[in-house]
Amino acid sequence: MRQEDIKKILEVGVLLSSERDLNHLLESILSCVMELSGCDAGTLYLRDGDSLRFKIMRNNTLQTYSGGDGKDPELPPVPLDKGNVCALALLEDRIICIENVKDNKEYDFSGPARYDAMTGYNTRSMLVVPMRNREGEKIGVLQLINAQDEKGEVCAFAGDMVLVVESVASQAAITIQNVRYIEEIKELYQSFVRVMSSAIDERTPYNASHARHMAECGSRFVDYLGTCKGQEKFSPAKKEEFLMSILLHDIGKLVIPLEVMNKSQRLLPEQYGALVHRMETAELLAQIDWLSDLITSEEKEKRVKKIREAAALVDRINTAGFVTDEQAEQLQELQKESYRGQDGSQKPFVTPEEYHMLSIRRGTLSEEERRTMEEHVSITDKLLSQIHFPPELSHVREWAAAHHEFLNGSGYPKQRKGEEIPREVRMITILDIFDSLVADDRPYKRAMPVERALSILTAMAEKEGKLDPELTGLFIESRCWERS
């Protein structure tokens, strides 16, 4: 064997051990063994149940090349029966080397004959090598056609080259197995992420599809940035890491109490029920006093009207997105009102605790409840710290747990600011705020028109200093929330 051939073999070993994309790997395997053996054509098959599937085909004379781009050659699979030479080599786990297929009566070469008739090609020498992984599992076949001598004439495959191809095929099978393991692990991670993201959405109707919408929008945003001058183009691996961070950013909500997560009104259901019951009781007592001649009809009507106006005010404030100054003043007056109970004591229309909850100016959560809700980012960080992410996903925990941090330091949980916040986190924050503003499934607000949401993002970036102005501008330019 020439020194040059030995060098090529070593190069093949390095190449195969470094490739992590299965399609590129298969293409490299076939190209390498064709170069080593000096043959004109070749096919790589992978086993799929009871058949062999064409994965890569190369023919230099005919200049036909298919596979390697993720799409298999459009040929029917080869059944695993001994009538096919490539299947026979796999079934009997042996190398088949033929000097001239036209003179050989031992094997069925009707397939190559049909191929030659259709294309005008002349198949002569053939080498078929099964591929086995480290467990001895038969995973595929290498079929090489028409070895060539130094003059370019078709010849038989040399004996020492048969051993080389067998060695490369064995190494290739192990590498294929390793790459498949890596893909299975990645799919395991991705399926875990999908399950966790779905669990959050399923847990509450008020977070439905939030992460999925963000990921879809984020994917288009990343692609758009890749077309912008001066902007980093995400590699496929980094894009995957970024999207995984989005899908896991709210995982901490799995342990937030549902009475906080699903709070669509300022008063909790039991609080609202108690207040309604109190109002109904006050109205019934007014009726009883009138029927007992303790008050006049006019006094009764006045009391009933007052009670109903109070109940209506509570209903308006309880579900309002924002409590106006006028409503706040009316509520303050209402807390001073009371009625006489059956035992003769004065009962408040609104208890101090109810007044406290109804006094919430924006949204439905009290300060205590808001702090509980904000804990979801710290819980996200804690939960993700229990996962051993591979190097290519090493930023998922950090990016996911920091999506409520603002550039001016007013965010949470760590009040990070400026350059302390990675660019990817700034992007996730923009996506999160935008989707929250335009979402139509939130209990505490109506869906906001897109242009209004964009003006809020702009104000948060340019006036308040919370968001990255450049990324916010690019987000708006991208229109990435619009589905093509």
N, C-alpha and C positions, 0 to 999 in steps of 0.2 A: 504494500500500500504506500502511495506517495506521501511525502511530508505535507504536501498541500491538502491531501484528503484528510489527514489526521487533524490538521488545523481547522478544516471545515467542520469536522465532527465535534471538536471542542466548542466551536462557535455556535453550532446547533444546540449543544447542551446549555450554553449560557442563554441563548435566545429563548429556548423553551422554558427555562426556569424563571425567566423574568416576565413573560407574557401573562396577563390576567384577564384579557378579554377572550372569551371562548371562540368567537368567530375568527378573530385575528390569529388565535392559537392554531386552530385547525388549518387555516390557510398557510401559516408558517410551517407547520408540520409537513404538509404535502410539498410545498415549495422546496423545503430543505432536502427531503429524501429524493426528490426529482433531481435536484442539483448534485447531490452526492453520487447518485447512481448514474447520472448523465442520461436519463431517459427523456423521451419526447412527450409523454402524456401520463396522466395519473388521476386516480379517483380516491377520495377518502370517504368511507362509509362509517356511520355510527349505528350501533344496534338500537332498535326501538321495538321492544317486545319480540315478536316472532318474525321480524324482518330487518333488513339493513336499509337505512335511508341514505341517499346521496347527500353529502354535505358540501364537498368541494370537488370541482372537476377542472382539470387543466389539459389543454392540448395545444402545444406550441405550433405544430404544423398547420393545424386548422385555425389557429388563433382564436380558440374558444375558451372562455374562462367564466365559470359561474360558481356561485357560492362565495362565502367570505364576507358578504355584506349583510349577513343576517337573514338572507333569503336563500332557502335551499333550492338546488337545481330542480326544474319542473319535470321531474321524471318519477315514475311510479317506484315505490320501494321494492327491493329484491326479497322475495320470500326466503326464509331460512330453510331451504331444502338442498339436498346434495346435488341437485341438477344444475345449480349455479356455482361456478368455480369459486367466487368470492365467499358465498355462504358455506361451501364445503370446507374451505380453509378455516373458517371460524368454528364450524361444528366439530371438525376433527382436530382443531387446535394445531395446525401444521402449516408450514410454509410450502407454497406451490410455486415452482419455478419452471417455466416452459420456454424452450428455445424457439420453437415455431408452432404457434397454435394451429396452423393449417395442417401440419403433419401429425398432430397429436390426436389420438383416438380415445384417450383415457377420460377426458373431461368434455363436458358439453360447452362448446364455444359458439352456440347459435346466437347468443346475445351480441358478442363482438362482431359476428358475421353480419348481423342485421345493421349494426352501427356502421360498419364499413360500406355496406351496400347503399345506405342512405347518404353518407358523407363523402364517399370516395377515399376514405382513409384505408391504410393497409396495416392491420394489426398483425404483429409477428411475435416478438418475444414478450413474455409477461412474467411478473413477479407479484405474488399475492401473499401478504404478511398479516396474520391476525394481530390485534393489539390487545394486550392483557394488562390489567392494573396490578397493584402489589398484592391484592387478595387472590389473584388468578382469574378474576372475572373478565370474561371476554366482552369488550366494549365496542370493538369496531374492526375495520379492515382497511389496509392500504393496498391498493392495486396499482402497480406501475406497468407501463406499456412501452415497448420499443426502446431498449437500451441502445446507446449509440457509442461507436468507437471514436477515436480521435479524428477520423476523417468524416464523421457524421453519418456513417453507415450503420444501419440497424444490425445489432448483434445480440448474443445471449447475455443475460446478466451474469457478471463475474461472481465466482463463489465467495471471495472475500467481501464483495459488496453486499451479497445476500446477508452475511452476518452483521454488517454495519447497519443495514436497513432494519434488520430484526432488533438490534440494540436500540436504535433510534425509536422504533415503533413502541418498544417496551417503555422507554423513558417518556415518550409522548403520551402513552396511556395513563401513566402515573400523573403526569402534569394535567391531563384532561380531568382526571379524578379530582385533583387538588382544586382546579378552577371551579369544577362543579360544586365542591364542598364550599368554596368561598361564596358562590352564587346562592347556595342553599342557606348559608348563614345570613347573607344579606336579605334574602327573601324572608327568613325567620324574623329578622329585625323589622323589616317593612310590614310584615303581617302583624307583628306585635304592635307597631305604631298605629296601624289601621284599626286594630281592635280597641286600643286605648282611646284613640280619637273618637271612634264610634260610641264607646262606652260613655264618654263625656256628653256627646250629643244626645244619646238615648236617655241619659239620666234626667235631663231637663229639657222641656220643649223650648226654653228660652235661650238655649245655646245651640240649637239645631243647625248643623252644617256650617257653623262658624269657621272651624279650622279648615274644613274642606274648601270653603269659598276662598279663604285666605291663601291656601296652597295653590289653588288654580290661578288666582290673581297673581300670586308671588312668582309662579313659574313664568307667566307672560312678562312680568316686570323684569325678571332676571334676563330673559331673552332680549327684551328691548334694550336694557343697559349694555348688552354685548354689542349692540349696533351703534352705540353712542361714542363719539370721539372722546378719548381721555378717560373712559370708564372701563373698569376691570371686566373682562369676560370670564364668567364662571365656567370652570371645567365641569364635565358631567358629574364628577365625584363631589365637587363643592356644591353644585346645585342640589344634588341629592341630600347632602348634609343640611343645607339651608331649608329645604322643604320638610325634612324630618323634624327640624327644630320648630317649624310652624305647627306641624301636626301634633307636637307634644307640648306646645307652650301653655296649654290650659289643663294639663293632666292633674294639677293640684286641685282643680275643682271637684275631683272625684270624692274628696273628703269634706268639702264645704257643706254645711247643713242645708238641706233643701228648702227650709223655711226662709233662708237668706237668699239662696240661689233663685228661687221661684217667687220671690216677693214682688207681687204686681201692684200692691197698694201699701200706703204708709202704715196702716194698722194691720197687725197680724189677724188671721181669720178669727181666732178666739177673742181678740180685742174688739174687732168690728162686731162680732156676734153679741158680745156683752153690751156694747154701746147701743146697738139696735134694740135689744131686749129692754134696756133701761128706758129708751125713748118710748117704746110701746107701752111699758108699764106706766110711765108718767102720763101718757095720753089716756089710758084706761082709768087711772086714778082720778083724772079730771072728769071723766064721764061718771064715775061713781059718786064723786062729790056733788055733781049736778043732780044726779038721780036722787041723792040723799038730801037735796035742798040745802046743801052747804054753800053752794055758789050759784049765781044766776047763769042763765043761758049765755048772756054776753060774756061773762067772766070765763065760762067754760070754753067758748069759741076763741077767746083771746089766748087762753092757755094752750089750746090745741094748735092754734096757728103758730104760736111761738115755738112749740115743740117741733112741729113739722118743718119750720124754717131752719131750726137748728140741725135737724137730721139732714135736710137738703144741703146745708153748708158743709157738714161733715162729709157727705158723699162727694161733693165737688172737690174739696181739698184732698180727700183720701186718694183720689185717682188722678189728680192734676200732675202734669209733668213739672210745673213750676208754681209755687205759691206766691201770689202777688202781694204787694204791701197791703192792699185793701183787704184781701182774704186773711192775712195775718192779723190785722186789727180786729176783724170780725171774730176770728178765733179767740183772740185775747179777751174780747168781751164775753164770748160764750163760756169761757172757763169760769167766769164769775157767776153764771146762772145756775140755779138749782131748783129742785121741786121737793114737795113734802111727801115722804114715803108713807107706807101703811102704818109704820110705828110712830109716825109723827115727826121723825127727824128729817133734816134737810139732806137731800142727796144731790151730788153734783151731776150736771148733764154730761160733763166730760171729766174724767179722772186726770190727775197730774201726769200719769204715765201716758194716757191717750193724747193729752195735750202736747207732751214732749214729742211723740211720734208724728202727730199731725203738723207740728211746727217745722218739720223738715222742708227746707225751701226747694231743693232740687232733687228729683229722683225719689225713690221710696225707702232708701236705707238710712238708718240712724248712723251716727258716728261709730257707735260700737259695732253695728252690723257691717258698716263699710270697712272697718279694720279687719273684721272676720273675713270679709270677701277678699281684701287685699292680701290676706295670708296665703292665698292660692299660689302666688309666685314663689314664696319661700317653701311651700309644700312641693311645688313642682321641682325645685332645686333638690330638695331632700329625696324625693322619689327617684329622680334621675341619677342621683349620686349612687344609688344601689345597682345601677346598670353598668356593666363593663363595656363601654363603647370601643370599637376598634379605632386605630389612628385616624382613618378617613372620616370618622364620625365624632372625633374628639371634642368638637365645639358645640355639639347639640345641647348638652346640659347648660352651658354658659349662655348661649344665644336664647334658648327657650325660657330660661329663668329671669332674663333681664328685660323682657319686652315692655315693662312699665317704667323703665328708667327714662328720664328726659335730659336733654343736653344741658339745661340750666340747673340741674341738680334737684329739681322739685319732684322727681319721680320716686318710685319705691321698688324694692325694699332697702336698697343700699345707698340711695341718693347719689348715684354715680353721675358724673358730669363730663361734658366735652369729650376729649380723646379717650377717656376711660370706657366709653361705650363703643363697641365695635360697629363697623359699618353695617354688617349683617343685622345686628340688633336694631339699628336705626331704621332699616328697611322693614323689619318685622313690626316695629312699633307703628309705622305709618300704615301698614296693611291692617293691623289690628284695629286702630282707631277708625279708619275708613269703613271697614266692614261693620263695626259696631254702630257707626252713625247711620249707615244706609240700611241696616238689617230691619226686617219687618216682623221679627219674632221676639222683640224685647218687651218685658212686662211693664217697663217704666217709661216708655216713650214710643212715639210713632216713627215709622221709617222716614228718614230725612231725604229730600231730593239730593241727587248727586252733586249738583252745582253748589248747593248750600254746604254740603259736607266738604267739598274741595276748598271753599272759602274759609272754613274753619281750620282745615289743615294748613292753609297758607298763613292764617293769622297765628297759629301755634308755632309756625316756623319763623316767620318774619317779625312778628310783634312780641310774642311771648318767649321766643328763644328755646322752645321745648323740642322742636323737631329740626332735623337737618334740612336747611333751605334748599341746597342743591338737589338732594334726593327727593324732597317733596316736589320740587319743580319737575324733575324727570318723571316722577310717578304720575303727575297730572298730565304731562305730555304723552305718556305711554298709553293712556286710556286702557290700561291692562284689565280693568274690571269689565270691559265689554267683551263678550264672547263672540268670536268670529263665526 
